[in-house]
Amino acid sequence: MFGKKKNTDCLDKDKFKEFLRIAKHQFILKTKKYIYFILLGREVHYSDECFIAHNEVTGEIDIVKFSDILSVIIDGKETKFS
């Protein structure tokens, strides 16, 4: 169930949509500075370059660029981006 997967590409809209499709319990995204949480089962807003997520550090809702994401955790499985 838990594991890491190295991916040298950047997160983009297509990968984000795929992660949304497969996530059942948990969708966490990390940047250098913050950790973001996507509420599953609710409408998620995103464009070609960014998405809206809950910032776990500040407690605010932020607009986050796909290119800023260093890793994604889906149901305990982490995928890293460069």
N, CA, C and O atoms as CSV, one atom per row, in Angstrom:
chain,resi,resn,atom,element,x,y,z
A,1,MET,N,N,0.820,-1.192,0.000
A,1,MET,CA,C,0.000,0.000,0.000
A,1,MET,C,C,0.863,1.255,0.000
A,1,MET,O,O,0.587,2.191,-0.751
A,2,PHE,N,N,1.919,1.291,0.843
A,2,PHE,CA,C,2.772,2.464,0.893
A,2,PHE,C,C,3.947,2.258,-0.043
A,2,PHE,O,O,4.405,1.131,-0.235
A,3,GLY,N,N,4.429,3.327,-0.616
A,3,GLY,CA,C,5.569,3.200,-1.505
A,3,GLY,C,C,5.907,4.527,-2.135
A,3,GLY,O,O,5.172,5.507,-2.012
A,4,LYS,N,N,7.050,4.536,-2.822
A,4,LYS,CA,C,7.489,5.737,-3.507
A,4,LYS,C,C,7.737,5.408,-4.966
A,4,LYS,O,O,8.181,4.313,-5.308
A,5,LYS,N,N,7.444,6.365,-5.806
A,5,LYS,CA,C,7.660,6.208,-7.232
A,5,LYS,C,C,8.343,7.473,-7.723
A,5,LYS,O,O,7.828,8.572,-7.519
A,6,LYS,N,N,9.494,7.333,-8.364
A,6,LYS,CA,C,10.226,8.488,-8.877
A,6,LYS,C,C,9.750,8.817,-10.280
A,6,LYS,O,O,9.655,7.937,-11.136
A,7,ASN,N,N,9.455,10.067,-10.507
A,7,ASN,CA,C,9.009,10.527,-11.816
A,7,ASN,C,C,9.737,11.829,-12.096
A,7,ASN,O,O,9.572,12.790,-11.345
A,8,THR,N,N,10.524,11.891,-13.137
A,8,THR,CA,C,11.334,13.076,-13.404
A,8,THR,C,C,10.555,14.192,-14.087
A,8,THR,O,O,11.049,15.316,-14.183
A,9,ASP,N,N,9.368,13.910,-14.552
A,9,ASP,CA,C,8.547,14.935,-15.193
A,9,ASP,C,C,7.919,15.849,-14.150
A,9,ASP,O,O,7.959,15.564,-12.953
A,10,CYS,N,N,7.344,16.942,-14.614
A,10,CYS,CA,C,6.593,17.847,-13.745
A,10,CYS,C,C,5.122,17.442,-13.738
A,10,CYS,O,O,4.627,16.822,-14.679
A,11,LEU,N,N,4.445,17.802,-12.671
A,11,LEU,CA,C,3.002,17.593,-12.624
A,11,LEU,C,C,2.354,18.515,-13.655
A,11,LEU,O,O,2.740,19.676,-13.784
A,12,ASP,N,N,1.381,18.003,-14.378
A,12,ASP,CA,C,0.636,18.811,-15.336
A,12,ASP,C,C,-0.854,18.498,-15.196
A,12,ASP,O,O,-1.253,17.676,-14.371
A,13,LYS,N,N,-1.657,19.156,-16.003
A,13,LYS,CA,C,-3.110,19.010,-15.913
A,13,LYS,C,C,-3.549,17.562,-16.130
A,13,LYS,O,O,-4.409,17.065,-15.402
A,14,ASP,N,N,-2.979,16.888,-17.109
A,14,ASP,CA,C,-3.384,15.505,-17.396
A,14,ASP,C,C,-3.050,14.557,-16.247
A,14,ASP,O,O,-3.864,13.708,-15.885
A,15,LYS,N,N,-1.858,14.698,-15.673
A,15,LYS,CA,C,-1.484,13.854,-14.529
A,15,LYS,C,C,-2.361,14.177,-13.321
A,15,LYS,O,O,-2.771,13.278,-12.586
A,16,PHE,N,N,-2.647,15.463,-13.123
A,16,PHE,CA,C,-3.507,15.886,-12.021
A,16,PHE,C,C,-4.888,15.246,-12.147
A,16,PHE,O,O,-5.430,14.734,-11.168
A,17,LYS,N,N,-5.454,15.275,-13.351
A,17,LYS,CA,C,-6.769,14.663,-13.584
A,17,LYS,C,C,-6.732,13.158,-13.323
A,17,LYS,O,O,-7.683,12.599,-12.777
A,18,GLU,N,N,-5.649,12.508,-13.706
A,18,GLU,CA,C,-5.510,11.069,-13.463
A,18,GLU,C,C,-5.423,10.782,-11.962
A,18,GLU,O,O,-6.048,9.840,-11.475
A,19,PHE,N,N,-4.654,11.587,-11.231
A,19,PHE,CA,C,-4.576,11.422,-9.776
A,19,PHE,C,C,-5.953,11.613,-9.141
A,19,PHE,O,O,-6.328,10.862,-8.240
A,20,LEU,N,N,-6.703,12.604,-9.601
A,20,LEU,CA,C,-8.061,12.831,-9.091
A,20,LEU,C,C,-8.951,11.616,-9.327
A,20,LEU,O,O,-9.758,11.246,-8.474
A,21,ARG,N,N,-8.792,11.008,-10.487
A,21,ARG,CA,C,-9.614,9.856,-10.848
A,21,ARG,C,C,-9.318,8.640,-9.961
A,21,ARG,O,O,-10.239,7.920,-9.577
A,22,ILE,N,N,-8.045,8.409,-9.635
A,22,ILE,CA,C,-7.696,7.198,-8.889
A,22,ILE,C,C,-7.727,7.369,-7.372
A,22,ILE,O,O,-7.800,6.378,-6.646
A,23,ALA,N,N,-7.673,8.611,-6.880
A,23,ALA,CA,C,-7.646,8.841,-5.425
A,23,ALA,C,C,-8.967,8.424,-4.780
A,23,ALA,O,O,-10.044,8.816,-5.228
A,24,LYS,N,N,-8.864,7.633,-3.736
A,24,LYS,CA,C,-10.056,7.171,-3.016
A,24,LYS,C,C,-10.164,7.798,-1.623
A,24,LYS,O,O,-11.264,8.129,-1.181
A,25,HIS,N,N,-9.030,7.965,-0.928
A,25,HIS,CA,C,-9.061,8.414,0.463
A,25,HIS,C,C,-8.213,9.658,0.733
A,25,HIS,O,O,-8.522,10.436,1.636
A,26,GLN,N,N,-7.146,9.845,-0.048
A,26,GLN,CA,C,-6.171,10.869,0.300
A,26,GLN,C,C,-5.553,11.459,-0.963
A,26,GLN,O,O,-5.183,10.731,-1.884
A,27,PHE,N,N,-5.445,12.799,-0.995
A,27,PHE,CA,C,-4.782,13.492,-2.103
A,27,PHE,C,C,-4.020,14.667,-1.500
A,27,PHE,O,O,-4.601,15.709,-1.195
A,28,ILE,N,N,-2.713,14.485,-1.331
A,28,ILE,CA,C,-1.851,15.492,-0.722
A,28,ILE,C,C,-0.791,15.898,-1.735
A,28,ILE,O,O,-0.237,15.050,-2.434
A,29,LEU,N,N,-0.509,17.200,-1.813
A,29,LEU,CA,C,0.508,17.712,-2.725
A,29,LEU,C,C,1.488,18.555,-1.927
A,29,LEU,O,O,1.087,19.292,-1.027
A,30,LYS,N,N,2.780,18.449,-2.253
A,30,LYS,CA,C,3.810,19.179,-1.517
A,30,LYS,C,C,4.622,20.066,-2.450
A,30,LYS,O,O,4.978,19.675,-3.561
A,31,THR,N,N,4.910,21.292,-1.957
A,31,THR,CA,C,5.845,22.195,-2.620
A,31,THR,C,C,7.044,22.336,-1.686
A,31,THR,O,O,7.102,21.672,-0.651
A,32,LYS,N,N,8.001,23.196,-2.042
A,32,LYS,CA,C,9.146,23.426,-1.152
A,32,LYS,C,C,8.704,23.965,0.205
A,32,LYS,O,O,9.304,23.648,1.232
A,33,LYS,N,N,7.659,24.775,0.203
A,33,LYS,CA,C,7.262,25.489,1.413
A,33,LYS,C,C,5.988,24.966,2.066
A,33,LYS,O,O,5.868,25.015,3.290
A,34,TYR,N,N,5.034,24.468,1.282
A,34,TYR,CA,C,3.717,24.141,1.818
A,34,TYR,C,C,3.257,22.728,1.482
A,34,TYR,O,O,3.801,22.063,0.599
A,35,ILE,N,N,2.243,22.297,2.213
A,35,ILE,CA,C,1.547,21.038,1.968
A,35,ILE,C,C,0.099,21.389,1.655
A,35,ILE,O,O,-0.528,22.165,2.377
A,36,TYR,N,N,-0.432,20.818,0.577
A,36,TYR,CA,C,-1.804,21.098,0.152
A,36,TYR,C,C,-2.638,19.833,0.189
A,36,TYR,O,O,-2.130,18.729,-0.008
A,37,PHE,N,N,-3.931,20.011,0.445
A,37,PHE,CA,C,-4.867,18.901,0.543
A,37,PHE,C,C,-6.026,19.150,-0.406
A,37,PHE,O,O,-6.587,20.246,-0.440
A,38,ILE,N,N,-6.382,18.130,-1.175
A,38,ILE,CA,C,-7.547,18.194,-2.053
A,38,ILE,C,C,-8.663,17.392,-1.398
A,38,ILE,O,O,-8.474,16.220,-1.070
A,39,LEU,N,N,-9.818,18.009,-1.206
A,39,LEU,CA,C,-10.967,17.305,-0.642
A,39,LEU,C,C,-11.589,16.427,-1.715
A,39,LEU,O,O,-12.086,16.923,-2.727
A,40,LEU,N,N,-11.559,15.141,-1.490
A,40,LEU,CA,C,-12.136,14.197,-2.448
A,40,LEU,C,C,-13.648,14.176,-2.290
A,40,LEU,O,O,-14.169,14.384,-1.194
A,41,GLY,N,N,-14.340,13.928,-3.376
A,41,GLY,CA,C,-15.800,13.892,-3.340
A,41,GLY,C,C,-16.444,15.247,-3.543
A,41,GLY,O,O,-17.670,15.365,-3.548
A,42,ARG,N,N,-15.624,16.266,-3.708
A,42,ARG,CA,C,-16.132,17.610,-3.989
A,42,ARG,C,C,-15.593,18.063,-5.333
A,42,ARG,O,O,-14.633,17.497,-5.857
A,43,GLU,N,N,-16.221,19.084,-5.880
A,43,GLU,CA,C,-15.742,19.619,-7.149
A,43,GLU,C,C,-14.364,20.247,-6.957
A,43,GLU,O,O,-14.151,21.030,-6.032
A,44,VAL,N,N,-13.439,19.897,-7.834
A,44,VAL,CA,C,-12.080,20.432,-7.783
A,44,VAL,C,C,-11.900,21.367,-8.971
A,44,VAL,O,O,-12.209,21.007,-10.107
A,45,HIS,N,N,-11.401,22.561,-8.703
A,45,HIS,CA,C,-11.225,23.563,-9.751
A,45,HIS,C,C,-9.762,23.610,-10.174
A,45,HIS,O,O,-8.863,23.683,-9.336
A,46,TYR,N,N,-9.535,23.569,-11.481
A,46,TYR,CA,C,-8.183,23.637,-12.018
A,46,TYR,C,C,-8.225,24.166,-13.445
A,46,TYR,O,O,-9.263,24.142,-14.106
A,47,SER,N,N,-7.065,24.647,-13.905
A,47,SER,CA,C,-6.929,25.136,-15.279
A,47,SER,C,C,-5.742,24.406,-15.906
A,47,SER,O,O,-5.284,23.395,-15.375
A,48,ASP,N,N,-5.251,24.907,-17.016
A,48,ASP,CA,C,-4.101,24.279,-17.666
A,48,ASP,C,C,-2.818,24.429,-16.852
A,48,ASP,O,O,-1.904,23.618,-16.997
A,49,GLU,N,N,-2.733,25.452,-15.998
A,49,GLU,CA,C,-1.489,25.743,-15.290
A,49,GLU,C,C,-1.571,25.661,-13.774
A,49,GLU,O,O,-0.533,25.610,-13.115
A,50,CYS,N,N,-2.778,25.647,-13.192
A,50,CYS,CA,C,-2.881,25.700,-11.736
A,50,CYS,C,C,-4.158,25.029,-11.232
A,50,CYS,O,O,-5.028,24.646,-12.014
A,51,PHE,N,N,-4.249,24.897,-9.910
A,51,PHE,CA,C,-5.420,24.304,-9.267
A,51,PHE,C,C,-5.657,25.002,-7.932
A,51,PHE,O,O,-4.787,25.718,-7.436
A,52,ILE,N,N,-6.829,24.792,-7.358
A,52,ILE,CA,C,-7.173,25.371,-6.063
A,52,ILE,C,C,-7.133,24.264,-5.018
A,52,ILE,O,O,-7.702,23.190,-5.214
A,53,ALA,N,N,-6.445,24.539,-3.887
A,53,ALA,CA,C,-6.307,23.522,-2.842
A,53,ALA,C,C,-6.232,24.185,-1.472
A,53,ALA,O,O,-5.954,25.379,-1.356
A,54,HIS,N,N,-6.485,23.384,-0.434
A,54,HIS,CA,C,-6.397,23.847,0.949
A,54,HIS,C,C,-4.949,23.756,1.413
A,54,HIS,O,O,-4.334,22.691,1.353
A,55,ASN,N,N,-4.406,24.891,1.879
A,55,ASN,CA,C,-3.043,24.939,2.402
A,55,ASN,C,C,-3.074,24.471,3.851
A,55,ASN,O,O,-3.678,25.129,4.699
A,56,GLU,N,N,-2.433,23.346,4.147
A,56,GLU,CA,C,-2.447,22.774,5.493
A,56,GLU,C,C,-1.612,23.577,6.478
A,56,GLU,O,O,-1.825,23.469,7.685
A,57,VAL,N,N,-0.672,24.377,6.000
A,57,VAL,CA,C,0.202,25.154,6.875
A,57,VAL,C,C,-0.480,26.446,7.324
A,57,VAL,O,O,-0.475,26.775,8.510
A,58,THR,N,N,-1.071,27.180,6.367
A,58,THR,CA,C,-1.676,28.472,6.685
A,58,THR,C,C,-3.169,28.375,6.970
A,58,THR,O,O,-3.748,29.277,7.576
A,59,GLY,N,N,-3.796,27.275,6.532
A,59,GLY,CA,C,-5.239,27.117,6.705
A,59,GLY,C,C,-6.060,27.844,5.656
A,59,GLY,O,O,-7.286,27.889,5.753
A,60,GLU,N,N,-5.403,28.412,4.659
A,60,GLU,CA,C,-6.097,29.166,3.615
A,60,GLU,C,C,-6.287,28.326,2.359
A,60,GLU,O,O,-5.691,27.259,2.210
A,61,ILE,N,N,-7.121,28.822,1.469
A,61,ILE,CA,C,-7.308,28.221,0.155
A,61,ILE,C,C,-6.397,28.974,-0.808
A,61,ILE,O,O,-6.458,30.200,-0.890
A,62,ASP,N,N,-5.549,28.243,-1.538
A,62,ASP,CA,C,-4.571,28.861,-2.430
A,62,ASP,C,C,-4.751,28.391,-3.866
A,62,ASP,O,O,-5.305,27.324,-4.130
A,63,ILE,N,N,-4.267,29.215,-4.779
A,63,ILE,CA,C,-4.119,28.820,-6.175
A,63,ILE,C,C,-2.667,28.379,-6.329
A,63,ILE,O,O,-1.746,29.144,-6.040
A,64,VAL,N,N,-2.466,27.147,-6.784
A,64,VAL,CA,C,-1.136,26.546,-6.828
A,64,VAL,C,C,-0.791,26.170,-8.269
A,64,VAL,O,O,-1.613,25.585,-8.975
A,65,LYS,N,N,0.413,26.504,-8.700
A,65,LYS,CA,C,0.871,26.125,-10.038
A,65,LYS,C,C,1.282,24.654,-10.034
A,65,LYS,O,O,1.919,24.185,-9.091
A,66,PHE,N,N,0.917,23.932,-11.084
A,66,PHE,CA,C,1.338,22.536,-11.216
A,66,PHE,C,C,2.859,22.428,-11.138
A,66,PHE,O,O,3.383,21.490,-10.535
A,67,SER,N,N,3.568,23.375,-11.739
A,67,SER,CA,C,5.031,23.328,-11.798
A,67,SER,C,C,5.698,23.466,-10.430
A,67,SER,O,O,6.873,23.126,-10.289
A,68,ASP,N,N,4.973,23.961,-9.413
A,68,ASP,CA,C,5.534,24.110,-8.064
A,68,ASP,C,C,5.498,22.818,-7.253
A,68,ASP,O,O,6.136,22.734,-6.203
A,69,ILE,N,N,4.770,21.820,-7.719
A,69,ILE,CA,C,4.580,20.589,-6.952
A,69,ILE,C,C,5.812,19.693,-7.059
A,69,ILE,O,O,6.274,19.379,-8.156
A,70,LEU,N,N,6.335,19.287,-5.895
A,70,LEU,CA,C,7.491,18.394,-5.837
A,70,LEU,C,C,7.087,16.940,-5.650
A,70,LEU,O,O,7.778,16.035,-6.119
A,71,SER,N,N,5.963,16.711,-4.962
A,71,SER,CA,C,5.489,15.337,-4.790
A,71,SER,C,C,3.991,15.320,-4.526
A,71,SER,O,O,3.397,16.301,-4.077
A,72,VAL,N,N,3.403,14.158,-4.824
A,72,VAL,CA,C,1.973,13.928,-4.630
A,72,VAL,C,C,1.824,12.616,-3.874
A,72,VAL,O,O,2.494,11.633,-4.190
A,73,ILE,N,N,0.944,12.599,-2.874
A,73,ILE,CA,C,0.647,11.365,-2.149
A,73,ILE,C,C,-0.820,11.035,-2.389
A,73,ILE,O,O,-1.717,11.798,-2.030
A,74,ILE,N,N,-1.040,9.881,-3.003
A,74,ILE,CA,C,-2.388,9.393,-3.284
A,74,ILE,C,C,-2.574,8.096,-2.517
A,74,ILE,O,O,-1.906,7.102,-2.801
A,75,ASP,N,N,-3.484,8.100,-1.541
A,75,ASP,CA,C,-3.798,6.897,-0.764
A,75,ASP,C,C,-2.535,6.202,-0.252
A,75,ASP,O,O,-2.434,4.976,-0.308
A,76,GLY,N,N,-1.573,6.982,0.246
A,76,GLY,CA,C,-0.361,6.433,0.840
A,76,GLY,C,C,0.781,6.183,-0.116
A,76,GLY,O,O,1.868,5.809,0.326
A,77,LYS,N,N,0.583,6.373,-1.411
A,77,LYS,CA,C,1.635,6.141,-2.398
A,77,LYS,C,C,2.148,7.483,-2.912
A,77,LYS,O,O,1.382,8.293,-3.433
A,78,GLU,N,N,3.455,7.707,-2.760
A,78,GLU,CA,C,4.050,8.984,-3.132
A,78,GLU,C,C,4.682,8.920,-4.520
A,78,GLU,O,O,5.366,7.957,-4.866
A,79,THR,N,N,4.437,9.968,-5.304
A,79,THR,CA,C,5.085,10.157,-6.597
A,79,THR,C,C,5.848,11.467,-6.518
A,79,THR,O,O,5.276,12.502,-6.177
A,80,LYS,N,N,7.149,11.426,-6.835
A,80,LYS,CA,C,7.979,12.628,-6.773
A,80,LYS,C,C,8.204,13.192,-8.165
A,80,LYS,O,O,8.280,12.459,-9.151
A,81,PHE,N,N,8.307,14.514,-8.219
A,81,PHE,CA,C,8.576,15.232,-9.458
A,81,PHE,C,C,9.847,16.030,-9.289
A,81,PHE,O,O,10.223,16.381,-8.170
A,82,SER,N,N,10.520,16.324,-10.408
A,82,SER,CA,C,11.758,17.102,-10.307
A,82,SER,C,C,11.524,18.555,-10.650
A,82,SER,O,O,12.459,19.355,-10.617
